[in-house]
Amino acid sequence: MPPPPGPLPYKEGGGDETADFSRFGAIILAAGLSSRMVENKVLLPWRDGQPLVAHVAAKFLQAGLSDVFVVTGRDAPEVRAALADLAVKTVHNPDYATGEILSSVKAGLSALPSDLGATFIQPADMPLVSVDVIRKLSAGHEAGWNLAPRYEGRRGHPVLLDRAYWRAMLDLPAGAMPRAALRGSRLRLVDVADEGVLLDVDTRAGYERALGRAAK
């Protein structure tokens, strides 16, 4: 395999010496305002009877992850109740009303155990990401590399963020997009045959389309 491009970005002193690079976390971003819908989209029912946020979180548990954190914002008590039967943890983003996704990513990163090798980051409104995709990304991880799925040339979710880049993410200024921490990074795109890595539920029509795809 050819050497990766460029130097590794800044990493927290001593962190990698204790990290377990076979162990990953997951951050599920469920703090959004759902401004394009009347109801909170992460609480909409999915085909398996679970609220959307529980369905998405359960996928990471099914893939074998044990450190799954759901970031809450709007309707936090209801979201926590929706997750009550799952072995996941919640962390509240007090700045969720700004609508900035970065504040939720930072809240999730700050809550993770310090000995993880990497963490998945996924919006809670992407119910069609499969367990197989999560496992494929997990299997492809190497220390110092970030991974993301690619479907027909388009990059999707979830991102698997190596711990070497956590500080870069946490240091981003308010108003920045999380992908800014990946610019110039060691990022490997993993081709998948699953369009679900691109499809989110931002509107009622999008929700209905996703339900239809899940039925196929």
Buried (B, 14 or more C-beta within 10 A) or exposed (E): EEEBEEEBBEBEEEBBEEBEBEBBBBBBBBBBBBEEBEEBBBBBEBEEEBBBBBBBBBBBBEBEBEBBBBBBBBBBEBBBEBBEEBEBBBBBBEBBEBEBBBBBBBBBBEBBEEEBBBBBBBBBBBBBBBBEBBBBBBEEBBBBBBBBBBBEEEBBBBBBBBBBBBBBBBEBEEEBEBBEBBEEBBBBBBEBEBEBBBBBBBEBEBBEEBBEEBEE
